[in-house]
Amino acid sequence: MNAPTSPEALRFNMIEQQIRPWNVLEPQILELLSVVRREDYVPAVHRSLAFFDMELPLGDGRESGQCMLSPKVEARLLQDLQIKPTDSVLEIGTGSGYMAALLAHRAAKVLTLEIDENLARQATQTLRENGVANVEVRHADGAKPLASGPTFDVILLSGSVARVPQNLLGSLNIGGRLAAIVGEEPMMRAHFITRESEGKWETRQPWDTVAPRLLNFPEPSRFSF
């Protein structure tokens, strides 16, 4: 009878068989993925699936439909945002807190917003238990306009939207980057938007994927004439 495969072996296979083939090749990102234990952020009922190429439901998995993104999508977003050690980051959609933990290892500080109060509370506890100190989890609806005040070097939407939220672009510093998965099934595109200067933006759409919706962001009208 074969012994169970260790988490270390499963993590290695996840990186080598899922993440590298998706053009995630930056050594520091790959090292980070081997250090931050994804299984610590996965709900206990799904922990055996922590390293599989799939989205994992959060909470009860029924009411909100919220879930963790697949490992390769998380890794590619993290790599393509090119986060610097001095960056301040805003994440919309905390979920389990795993992506916030990855961001926190790359950035100076992270503010992450979660619409589900239970998920926000659980993520706060999980991050604390894993020694991640530079993340603030806030129970808030990221689809609502941000209060005037702080701006950010990086904004990440950890889920999909029908269109890029224009109000969030105004919360980017000069040189700041926003990442969002935009469009509708069966095919969406990752958008990376850089604020090059006042009133000047550069947009890249380098890869396709599909991701679950973030709650409460506008959807296009379904009516036709």
C-alpha positions as CSV (number, residue, x, y, z in Angstrom):
1,M,0.0,0.0,0.0
2,N,1.4,3.4,-1.0
3,A,2.1,6.0,1.7
4,P,0.1,9.3,1.3
5,T,1.9,11.9,-0.7
6,S,3.3,14.6,1.5
7,P,2.2,18.3,1.3
8,E,5.7,19.2,0.3
9,A,5.6,16.8,-2.7
10,L,2.1,18.0,-3.7
11,R,3.3,21.6,-3.5
12,F,6.3,20.8,-5.6
13,N,4.0,19.2,-8.2
14,M,1.6,22.1,-8.1
15,I,4.5,24.5,-8.9
16,E,6.2,22.4,-11.5
17,Q,3.1,21.0,-13.3
18,Q,0.5,23.8,-13.0
19,I,2.3,27.1,-12.4
20,R,5.5,26.9,-14.4
21,P,3.6,25.8,-17.6
22,W,1.5,29.0,-17.2
23,N,4.6,31.1,-17.7
24,V,5.1,31.9,-14.1
25,L,8.9,31.8,-14.2
26,E,10.2,34.5,-11.8
27,P,12.3,32.7,-9.2
28,Q,11.2,34.9,-6.3
29,I,7.5,34.1,-7.1
30,L,8.2,30.4,-7.3
31,E,10.1,30.5,-4.0
32,L,7.3,32.4,-2.3
33,L,4.7,29.8,-3.5
34,S,6.9,27.1,-1.8
35,V,7.1,29.0,1.4
36,V,3.5,30.3,2.0
37,R,1.5,27.2,2.8
38,R,-1.6,27.2,0.7
39,E,-3.2,24.4,2.6
40,D,-3.3,26.7,5.7
41,Y,-5.7,29.0,4.0
42,V,-8.0,26.3,2.5
43,P,-11.2,25.5,4.4
44,A,-10.7,22.3,6.3
45,V,-13.4,20.4,4.3
46,H,-11.4,21.0,1.1
47,R,-7.8,20.8,2.5
48,S,-7.0,17.6,0.6
49,L,-7.7,19.6,-2.7
50,A,-5.4,22.5,-1.8
51,F,-2.9,21.8,-4.5
52,F,-5.3,20.9,-7.3
53,D,-5.8,22.9,-10.5
54,M,-9.3,24.1,-9.4
55,E,-11.2,26.8,-7.6
56,L,-12.2,25.9,-4.1
57,P,-15.5,27.0,-2.4
58,L,-15.3,29.3,0.7
59,G,-17.8,29.5,3.5
60,D,-20.6,27.1,2.9
61,G,-20.0,27.3,-0.9
62,R,-23.7,27.8,-1.6
63,E,-25.0,31.3,-0.8
64,S,-22.3,33.6,-2.2
65,G,-20.5,31.3,-4.6
66,Q,-17.2,32.8,-3.4
67,C,-14.1,30.7,-3.8
68,M,-10.3,30.7,-4.0
69,L,-8.9,31.2,-7.5
70,S,-6.9,28.3,-9.0
71,P,-3.2,28.3,-8.0
72,K,-2.0,29.1,-11.5
73,V,-4.2,32.2,-11.8
74,E,-3.1,33.4,-8.3
75,A,0.5,33.0,-9.3
76,R,0.2,34.6,-12.7
77,L,-1.6,37.7,-11.2
78,L,1.1,38.0,-8.5
79,Q,3.9,37.8,-11.1
80,D,2.5,40.1,-13.6
81,L,1.7,42.9,-11.1
82,Q,5.5,43.3,-10.5
83,I,5.0,44.3,-6.9
84,K,7.9,46.2,-5.2
85,P,8.9,46.1,-1.5
86,T,7.7,49.7,-1.0
87,D,4.3,49.2,-2.6
88,S,1.0,49.7,-0.9
89,V,-1.7,47.3,-2.1
90,L,-5.5,47.2,-2.2
91,E,-7.1,43.8,-2.7
92,I,-10.8,43.5,-3.5
93,G,-12.1,40.1,-2.4
94,T,-10.1,38.7,0.6
95,G,-11.6,35.3,0.5
96,S,-9.5,32.9,2.6
97,G,-6.6,35.5,2.9
98,Y,-4.1,33.4,0.9
99,M,-3.7,36.0,-1.9
100,A,-3.3,38.7,0.7
101,A,-0.6,36.6,2.4
102,L,1.3,36.3,-0.9
103,L,0.9,40.1,-1.6
104,A,2.1,40.9,1.9
105,H,5.4,39.0,1.3
106,R,6.0,41.2,-1.7
107,A,4.7,44.6,-0.6
108,A,5.1,47.0,2.3
109,K,1.4,46.8,3.4
110,V,-1.9,45.4,2.1
111,L,-5.5,46.5,2.7
112,T,-7.9,43.8,1.7
113,L,-11.7,44.2,1.5
114,E,-14.1,41.3,2.1
115,I,-17.9,41.6,1.7
116,D,-18.7,38.5,3.7
117,E,-18.2,39.2,7.4
118,N,-17.5,35.6,8.4
119,L,-14.9,35.2,5.7
120,A,-13.3,38.5,6.8
121,R,-13.1,37.3,10.4
122,Q,-11.7,33.9,9.4
123,A,-9.1,35.5,7.1
124,T,-8.0,37.8,9.9
125,Q,-7.5,34.9,12.2
126,T,-5.7,32.8,9.6
127,L,-3.3,35.6,8.6
128,R,-2.5,36.2,12.3
129,E,-1.9,32.5,12.9
130,N,0.5,32.4,10.0
131,G,2.5,35.4,11.2
132,V,1.4,37.9,8.5
133,A,1.5,41.2,10.2
134,N,1.3,43.8,7.4
135,V,-2.2,43.0,6.2
136,E,-5.4,44.7,7.3
137,V,-8.6,42.8,6.5
138,R,-11.6,45.1,6.4
139,H,-15.3,43.9,6.2
140,A,-16.5,46.1,3.3
141,D,-18.1,46.0,-0.1
142,G,-15.3,46.6,-2.6
143,A,-17.9,47.5,-5.3
144,K,-18.8,50.7,-3.5
145,P,-16.8,53.9,-4.0
146,L,-13.7,54.1,-1.8
147,A,-13.6,56.7,0.8
148,S,-11.4,59.6,-0.2
149,G,-8.0,59.4,1.4
150,P,-5.3,56.8,0.7
151,T,-4.2,55.9,-2.8
152,F,-2.4,52.7,-3.8
153,D,0.5,51.5,-5.9
154,V,-1.3,48.2,-6.7
155,I,-5.0,47.3,-6.8
156,L,-6.0,43.7,-7.4
157,L,-9.5,42.3,-8.0
158,S,-9.4,38.7,-6.8
159,G,-12.3,37.7,-9.0
160,S,-13.9,38.7,-12.2
161,V,-15.9,41.8,-13.3
162,A,-17.9,42.6,-16.4
163,R,-15.8,45.8,-17.0
164,V,-12.9,47.6,-15.3
165,P,-14.2,49.7,-12.4
166,Q,-13.3,53.2,-13.4
167,N,-13.6,54.6,-9.9
168,L,-10.7,52.3,-8.7
169,L,-8.4,53.7,-11.4
170,G,-8.6,57.0,-9.7
171,S,-7.2,55.4,-6.5
172,L,-3.9,54.5,-8.2
173,N,-0.8,56.5,-7.6
174,I,1.3,57.5,-10.6
175,G,3.1,54.4,-11.8
176,G,0.4,52.2,-10.0
177,R,-1.0,49.1,-11.5
178,L,-4.5,47.6,-11.4
179,A,-5.2,43.9,-12.2
180,A,-8.7,42.5,-13.0
181,I,-10.1,39.6,-14.8
182,V,-12.7,41.1,-17.2
183,G,-15.5,39.8,-19.4
184,E,-18.0,37.0,-19.4
185,E,-17.9,33.3,-19.7
186,P,-16.8,31.3,-21.6
187,M,-13.7,33.5,-22.0
188,M,-12.4,36.4,-19.9
189,R,-9.1,38.3,-20.2
190,A,-6.7,39.5,-17.5
191,H,-6.3,43.3,-17.7
192,F,-3.3,45.1,-16.3
193,I,-3.7,48.9,-16.3
194,T,-0.8,51.2,-15.4
195,R,-1.3,54.8,-14.5
196,E,1.7,56.3,-16.4
197,S,1.0,59.9,-15.6
198,E,-2.0,62.2,-14.9
199,G,-4.6,61.3,-17.4
200,K,-2.4,58.7,-19.2
201,W,-3.0,55.0,-18.9
202,E,-1.4,51.9,-20.5
203,T,-3.4,48.6,-20.7
204,R,-2.2,45.1,-21.3
205,Q,-4.4,42.0,-21.8
206,P,-1.8,39.2,-21.8
207,W,-3.8,36.1,-21.1
208,D,-7.2,34.5,-21.0
209,T,-8.9,32.7,-18.1
210,V,-12.3,32.4,-16.4
211,A,-12.9,33.4,-12.8
212,P,-16.0,33.7,-10.5
213,R,-17.6,37.0,-10.1
214,L,-16.9,39.5,-7.4
215,L,-20.2,40.5,-5.8
216,N,-22.1,43.7,-6.5
217,F,-20.1,45.0,-9.4
218,P,-22.3,46.2,-12.4
219,E,-23.3,43.7,-15.0
220,P,-24.2,44.6,-18.6
221,S,-27.9,44.8,-19.5
222,R,-29.3,41.6,-20.8
223,F,-32.1,43.3,-22.8
224,S,-31.9,43.5,-26.6
225,F,-34.1,45.3,-29.1
